[in-house]
Amino acid sequence: MKTARSCFLLALAAGALLALPACESETQEPGKGRLLAPVPVKTVAASVQPVPVILEGVGTLVGNESVTLTAKVTEQVSAVYFEGGEFVEAGDILVELIDEEQLALLREAEASLREAKLQFERLISLGIEIATAAETDVARARVDAGQAILEALRARIEDRDIRAPFDGVIGFRQISVGALLTPGTVIAELDDIDPLKLDFTLPESQFAKLSIGAPVVAQSAAWPELSFSGTVNQLGSRIDPVTRAFSVRALLDNPDGKLRPGMLMTVDVDVGSSEAIIIPETALLQSGAQSSVYLVDNESKARRVSVTIGRRLPGAIEIRSGISQGDRVISSGQITLRPGISVVEINSETLSEAD
């Protein structure tokens, strides 16, 4: 009896095991005998959208006008009217040189000119009966010569007043009162900083995309929270045969004086827009240098494909190859997927236009 009962229990257990597969889902895990339920995923249709084309570069700021102030004559400094770092206007006297001798010569020349004018006027008043034409001409020549000498002396005196040639910010002074200046001695540097020139380079391949007037947005490490706007002002006349790059100059507005010449700037140049396939950033799978996404095929199965990515946009990414417009891309739930697994789409949507 005991043996018959044991055989009955074994047969019952075997029948239960044979019935288990009928209770499982109809989805089978690829390569295995065990069946799996469809995986719920969110999908989005890959769409073609216009996206901005931005050229990126790194450049250096240059003053709109820049000059190194030097002396024209050999003379001693009598006064300095700046310290450095302040704003000066065109025509402001920055440095005066000792000019007592020149002033004395100027007074002598003015006296000689007055005498020559009086002599000329006296001859004119006498008339041709007393003053000959030759005497009148000599007197007129003396007046002209005196006037020329006077103007030359005035120019020399003006050379002893060193003035700002344009509005700008002046650098630290390199001289002191009493110093003997000679031609070429550096006094200070002067920069016009509004606007500023931003010089940078771009690859030769981008030359046809760029034009005068293209909008520019630049940023500096000194002001990471700020962006500075401008426009492309000039394009270089040549392509560098070594670097295969060309020079670009943009003008940046700087009304608050936050930027200074010599600053390093990152620059984005907006050259329009182009059509591109866009998917959500969450759909991209990255493994080292390899990029891929999961698609849903016509049989509602997951299919992993390699893609080539392009520009990154806020919350989205450009796909240059690997998928086509309208492909159903899995944007959520792909972590547990493997190729060939059945999926069920929930909350499917079409990606809105990229910002």
TORVO-538054 format. One record per residue (C-alpha): residue number from 1; residue in three letters; z, y, x. Coordinates in Angstrom, 1 decimal. Layout:
N
n_res_Z_Y_X
NUM_ALA_Z_Y_X
...
END
This chain:
355
n_res_Z_Y_X
1_MET_0.0_0.0_0.0
2_LYS_0.9_2.4_2.8
3_THR_-2.5_1.8_4.5
4_ALA_-4.4_2.4_1.3
5_ARG_-2.5_5.7_0.7
6_SER_-3.3_6.9_4.2
7_CYS_-7.0_6.2_3.8
8_PHE_-7.0_8.1_0.5
9_LEU_-5.4_11.2_2.1
10_LEU_-7.9_11.2_5.0
11_ALA_-10.9_11.0_2.6
12_LEU_-9.5_13.9_0.6
13_ALA_-9.1_16.1_3.7
14_ALA_-12.6_15.3_4.9
15_GLY_-14.0_16.3_1.5
16_ALA_-12.1_19.7_1.7
17_LEU_-13.6_20.5_5.1
18_LEU_-17.1_19.8_3.8
19_ALA_-16.5_22.2_0.9
20_LEU_-15.4_25.2_3.1
21_PRO_-18.9_26.5_4.1
22_ALA_-19.7_27.0_0.4
23_CYS_-16.9_29.6_0.3
24_GLU_-18.1_31.6_3.2
25_SER_-20.6_34.6_3.0
26_GLU_-24.2_34.0_3.3
27_THR_-24.5_36.0_6.6
28_GLN_-24.4_33.9_9.8
29_GLU_-23.4_35.3_13.2
30_PRO_-26.4_35.1_15.5
31_GLY_-26.3_32.1_17.9
32_LYS_-23.3_30.5_16.1
33_GLY_-22.7_28.3_13.1
34_ARG_-20.0_30.5_11.6
35_LEU_-21.1_32.8_8.8
36_LEU_-20.1_36.6_8.7
37_ALA_-19.9_39.2_6.0
38_PRO_-22.3_42.1_6.2
39_VAL_-20.8_45.0_8.2
40_PRO_-20.5_48.3_6.3
41_VAL_-22.1_51.2_8.2
42_LYS_-23.2_54.8_7.7
43_THR_-26.8_55.7_8.4
44_VAL_-28.9_58.8_8.7
45_ALA_-32.7_59.1_8.7
46_ALA_-34.1_60.4_12.0
47_SER_-35.8_63.7_11.2
48_VAL_-38.1_66.0_13.0
49_GLN_-36.7_69.6_13.2
50_PRO_-37.4_72.8_15.1
51_VAL_-35.0_73.2_17.9
52_PRO_-34.6_76.2_20.3
53_VAL_-36.2_75.8_23.8
54_ILE_-33.7_77.1_26.3
55_LEU_-34.5_77.5_30.0
56_GLU_-31.4_77.4_32.2
57_GLY_-30.9_79.0_35.6
58_VAL_-28.4_80.6_38.0
59_GLY_-28.8_84.1_39.3
60_THR_-27.1_87.0_41.1
61_LEU_-26.5_90.5_39.7
62_VAL_-28.1_93.5_41.5
63_GLY_-27.5_97.1_40.8
64_ASN_-30.2_98.9_38.7
65_GLU_-30.2_101.4_41.6
66_SER_-28.4_100.8_44.8
67_VAL_-28.2_102.9_48.0
68_THR_-26.2_103.0_51.2
69_LEU_-25.2_106.6_51.8
70_THR_-25.6_107.9_55.4
71_ALA_-25.6_111.2_57.2
72_LYS_-28.8_112.9_58.2
73_VAL_-27.4_115.0_61.0
74_THR_-24.8_114.7_63.8
75_GLU_-21.8_116.6_62.6
76_GLN_-18.0_116.4_62.0
77_VAL_-16.6_115.6_58.6
78_SER_-14.7_118.6_57.0
79_ALA_-13.9_117.1_53.6
80_VAL_-14.2_113.8_51.6
81_TYR_-14.2_114.0_47.8
82_PHE_-13.9_110.3_46.8
83_GLU_-11.8_107.3_47.6
84_GLY_-14.0_104.4_46.3
85_GLY_-14.4_102.5_43.1
86_GLU_-14.7_105.5_40.8
87_PHE_-17.7_106.7_38.8
88_VAL_-19.7_109.6_40.1
89_GLU_-22.5_111.6_38.6
90_ALA_-25.8_112.6_40.2
91_GLY_-25.4_115.8_42.2
92_ASP_-21.6_115.4_42.9
93_ILE_-20.6_116.4_46.4
94_LEU_-19.1_113.4_48.1
95_VAL_-18.8_114.6_51.7
96_GLU_-18.9_118.0_53.4
97_LEU_-19.7_118.4_57.1
98_ILE_-18.6_121.3_59.3
99_ASP_-21.3_124.1_59.0
100_GLU_-19.9_127.3_60.4
101_GLU_-22.7_127.7_62.9
102_GLN_-25.4_127.0_60.3
103_LEU_-23.8_129.5_57.9
104_ALA_-23.8_132.1_60.7
105_LEU_-27.5_131.4_61.4
106_LEU_-28.2_131.7_57.7
107_ARG_-26.6_135.2_57.5
108_GLU_-28.6_136.2_60.6
109_ALA_-31.8_135.0_59.0
110_GLU_-31.0_136.8_55.7
111_ALA_-30.5_140.0_57.6
112_SER_-33.8_139.6_59.5
113_LEU_-35.6_138.9_56.3
114_ARG_-34.2_142.0_54.6
115_GLU_-35.3_144.1_57.6
116_ALA_-38.8_142.6_57.5
117_LYS_-39.1_143.3_53.8
118_LEU_-38.0_146.9_54.2
119_GLN_-40.6_147.4_57.0
120_PHE_-43.3_145.9_55.0
121_GLU_-42.5_148.0_51.9
122_ARG_-42.3_151.2_54.1
123_LEU_-45.8_150.5_55.4
124_ILE_-47.2_149.9_51.9
125_SER_-45.7_153.2_50.7
126_LEU_-47.3_155.2_53.5
127_GLY_-50.8_154.1_52.4
128_ILE_-53.9_153.3_54.3
129_GLU_-54.2_156.9_55.7
130_ILE_-51.2_156.3_58.0
131_ALA_-50.5_152.5_58.1
132_THR_-53.5_150.5_59.2
133_ALA_-54.4_147.2_57.6
134_ALA_-53.5_145.3_60.8
135_GLU_-50.0_146.8_60.8
136_THR_-49.6_145.8_57.1
137_ASP_-50.7_142.3_57.8
138_VAL_-48.3_141.9_60.7
139_ALA_-45.4_143.1_58.5
140_ARG_-46.4_140.7_55.7
141_ALA_-46.5_137.8_58.2
142_ARG_-43.0_138.7_59.5
143_VAL_-41.7_138.6_55.9
144_ASP_-43.3_135.2_55.4
145_ALA_-41.9_133.9_58.7
146_GLY_-38.4_135.1_57.8
147_GLN_-38.6_133.5_54.4
148_ALA_-39.6_130.1_56.0
149_ILE_-36.7_130.4_58.6
150_LEU_-34.3_131.1_55.7
151_GLU_-35.4_128.1_53.7
152_ALA_-35.2_125.8_56.7
153_LEU_-31.6_126.9_57.4
154_ARG_-30.7_126.4_53.7
155_ALA_-32.1_122.8_53.9
156_ARG_-30.0_122.1_57.0
157_ILE_-26.9_123.4_55.3
158_GLU_-27.7_121.2_52.2
159_ASP_-28.0_118.2_54.6
160_ARG_-24.3_118.9_55.4
161_ASP_-23.3_118.4_51.8
162_ILE_-23.8_114.7_51.0
163_ARG_-24.3_114.3_47.3
164_ALA_-24.6_111.4_44.8
165_PRO_-28.4_110.8_44.2
166_PHE_-27.7_109.2_40.8
167_ASP_-24.9_108.2_38.4
168_GLY_-23.0_105.1_39.4
169_VAL_-19.9_103.5_40.9
170_ILE_-19.2_104.3_44.5
171_GLY_-17.8_101.8_47.0
172_PHE_-14.9_102.3_49.4
173_ARG_-15.3_105.1_51.8
174_GLN_-16.0_104.2_55.4
175_ILE_-15.2_107.6_57.0
176_SER_-12.3_110.0_57.3
177_VAL_-11.9_113.8_57.7
178_GLY_-12.6_114.7_61.3
179_ALA_-14.9_111.8_62.0
180_LEU_-18.1_112.6_63.9
181_LEU_-21.1_111.3_61.9
182_THR_-24.5_110.6_63.4
183_PRO_-27.7_109.7_61.5
184_GLY_-27.3_106.2_60.1
185_THR_-23.5_106.2_60.0
186_VAL_-22.5_104.4_56.7
187_ILE_-20.5_106.6_54.4
188_ALA_-20.3_104.3_51.3
189_GLU_-22.4_102.3_48.9
190_LEU_-23.5_103.6_45.5
191_ASP_-24.6_101.3_42.6
192_ASP_-25.9_102.2_39.2
193_ILE_-24.4_99.3_37.1
194_ASP_-25.7_100.0_33.6
195_PRO_-28.0_98.2_33.1
196_LEU_-27.8_95.5_35.9
197_LYS_-30.6_93.4_37.2
198_LEU_-30.2_89.6_37.1
199_ASP_-32.4_87.8_39.6
200_PHE_-32.8_84.0_39.2
201_THR_-35.4_81.3_39.7
202_LEU_-37.0_78.8_37.3
203_PRO_-39.2_75.7_38.1
204_GLU_-42.9_76.1_38.3
205_SER_-43.3_73.9_35.3
206_GLN_-41.7_76.5_33.1
207_PHE_-43.9_79.4_34.1
208_ALA_-46.3_79.2_31.1
209_LYS_-43.4_79.2_28.7
210_LEU_-41.9_82.5_29.9
211_SER_-43.0_86.0_29.1
212_ILE_-41.8_89.6_29.5
213_GLY_-39.2_90.5_26.8
214_ALA_-37.8_87.0_26.3
215_PRO_-34.1_87.1_25.2
216_VAL_-31.5_86.3_27.9
217_VAL_-27.9_85.3_27.5
218_ALA_-25.8_85.2_30.7
219_GLN_-22.2_84.2_31.5
220_SER_-19.9_84.8_34.4
221_ALA_-16.9_82.9_35.7
222_ALA_-15.0_86.2_35.8
223_TRP_-15.4_86.5_32.0
224_PRO_-15.8_82.9_30.7
225_GLU_-15.1_84.0_27.1
226_LEU_-17.9_86.6_27.0
227_SER_-21.7_86.5_26.9
228_PHE_-24.0_89.3_28.1
229_SER_-27.3_89.9_26.5
230_GLY_-30.5_91.2_28.0
231_THR_-34.3_90.6_28.2
232_VAL_-36.7_89.4_30.9
233_ASN_-38.0_92.5_32.7
234_GLN_-40.2_91.1_35.5
235_LEU_-41.8_87.9_36.7
236_GLY_-42.3_87.1_40.4
237_SER_-45.9_87.5_41.7
238_ARG_-45.8_84.1_43.5
239_ILE_-44.7_80.5_43.3
240_ASP_-42.6_79.5_46.3
241_PRO_-44.6_76.7_48.0
242_VAL_-41.4_75.1_49.3
243_THR_-39.1_75.1_46.2
244_ARG_-42.0_75.2_43.6
245_ALA_-40.0_77.9_41.8
246_PHE_-40.7_81.4_40.7
247_SER_-38.5_84.5_40.6
248_VAL_-37.4_86.1_37.3
249_ARG_-35.6_89.4_36.8
250_ALA_-33.8_90.3_33.6
251_LEU_-31.9_93.5_32.6
252_LEU_-28.4_93.0_31.2
253_ASP_-26.6_95.8_29.3
254_ASN_-23.2_96.6_30.9
255_PRO_-21.8_99.6_29.0
256_ASP_-18.1_98.6_29.7
257_GLY_-18.7_98.0_33.4
258_LYS_-17.3_94.5_33.3
259_LEU_-20.1_93.2_35.5
260_ARG_-20.6_94.2_39.1
261_PRO_-23.5_93.6_41.6
262_GLY_-23.2_90.4_43.5
263_MET_-21.7_88.3_40.6
264_LEU_-23.0_84.8_40.1
265_MET_-24.3_84.3_36.5
266_THR_-25.5_81.3_34.6
267_VAL_-28.4_82.3_32.4
268_ASP_-30.1_80.9_29.3
269_VAL_-33.6_82.1_28.4
270_ASP_-34.8_81.6_24.9
271_VAL_-38.5_80.9_24.9
272_GLY_-38.9_79.9_21.3
273_SER_-38.7_76.5_19.5
274_SER_-40.4_73.1_19.4
275_GLU_-40.4_70.1_17.0
276_ALA_-38.2_67.2_18.0
277_ILE_-36.5_64.1_16.6
278_ILE_-32.9_64.8_16.0
279_ILE_-30.0_62.3_15.3
280_PRO_-26.2_62.8_15.1
281_GLU_-24.4_62.7_18.4
282_THR_-22.1_59.9_17.0
283_ALA_-25.1_57.6_16.8
284_LEU_-25.7_57.5_20.5
285_LEU_-24.4_54.6_22.6
286_GLN_-24.1_55.2_26.3
287_SER_-23.7_52.5_29.0
288_GLY_-23.9_54.0_32.4
289_ALA_-27.3_55.8_32.6
290_GLN_-28.7_53.7_29.7
291_SER_-28.8_55.3_26.2
292_SER_-29.4_53.3_23.0
293_VAL_-28.9_53.4_19.2
294_TYR_-28.6_50.9_16.4
295_LEU_-31.3_50.9_13.7
296_VAL_-31.3_49.2_10.3
297_ASP_-34.5_47.1_9.9
298_ASN_-36.3_46.1_6.7
299_GLU_-34.1_43.0_6.4
300_SER_-30.9_45.1_6.6
301_LYS_-30.1_43.8_10.0
302_ALA_-28.9_45.8_13.0
303_ARG_-31.4_46.3_15.8
304_ARG_-30.4_47.9_19.1
305_VAL_-33.1_50.0_20.8
306_SER_-33.2_52.0_24.1
307_VAL_-33.9_55.7_23.8
308_THR_-34.6_58.6_26.0
309_ILE_-32.5_61.6_25.2
310_GLY_-33.3_65.3_25.6
311_ARG_-31.4_68.5_24.8
312_ARG_-27.9_68.3_23.3
313_LEU_-27.3_70.5_20.3
314_PRO_-24.0_71.2_18.4
315_GLY_-23.2_67.8_16.9
316_ALA_-26.7_66.4_17.4
317_ILE_-29.0_65.3_20.2
318_GLU_-32.8_65.2_20.7
319_ILE_-34.5_61.9_21.1
320_ARG_-37.7_62.0_23.1
321_SER_-38.7_58.3_22.8
322_GLY_-37.5_55.0_21.4
323_ILE_-37.4_55.9_17.6
324_SER_-39.7_57.5_15.1
325_GLN_-39.2_59.9_12.3
326_GLY_-37.7_58.2_9.2
327_ASP_-36.0_55.4_11.1
328_ARG_-32.6_54.6_9.7
329_VAL_-30.1_55.2_12.5
330_ILE_-26.5_53.9_12.3
331_SER_-24.2_56.9_12.8
332_SER_-20.9_55.2_12.1
333_GLY_-19.5_51.7_12.2
334_GLN_-21.7_50.5_15.1
335_ILE_-18.8_49.7_17.4
336_THR_-18.4_46.2_16.0
337_LEU_-22.1_45.5_15.7
338_ARG_-24.3_43.1_17.6
339_PRO_-28.1_42.8_17.3
340_GLY_-29.1_40.7_14.3
341_ILE_-26.0_41.2_12.3
342_SER_-26.5_42.0_8.6
343_VAL_-25.2_45.4_7.5
344_VAL_-24.7_47.2_4.3
345_GLU_-25.4_51.0_4.2
346_ILE_-22.7_53.2_2.7
347_ASN_-22.9_57.0_2.1
348_SER_-26.4_57.2_3.6
349_GLU_-27.6_60.7_4.2
350_THR_-30.3_62.8_6.0
351_LEU_-29.2_64.8_8.9
352_SER_-29.2_68.5_8.0
353_GLU_-31.1_70.9_10.1
354_ALA_-29.6_71.4_13.6
355_ASP_-28.0_74.8_14.2
END
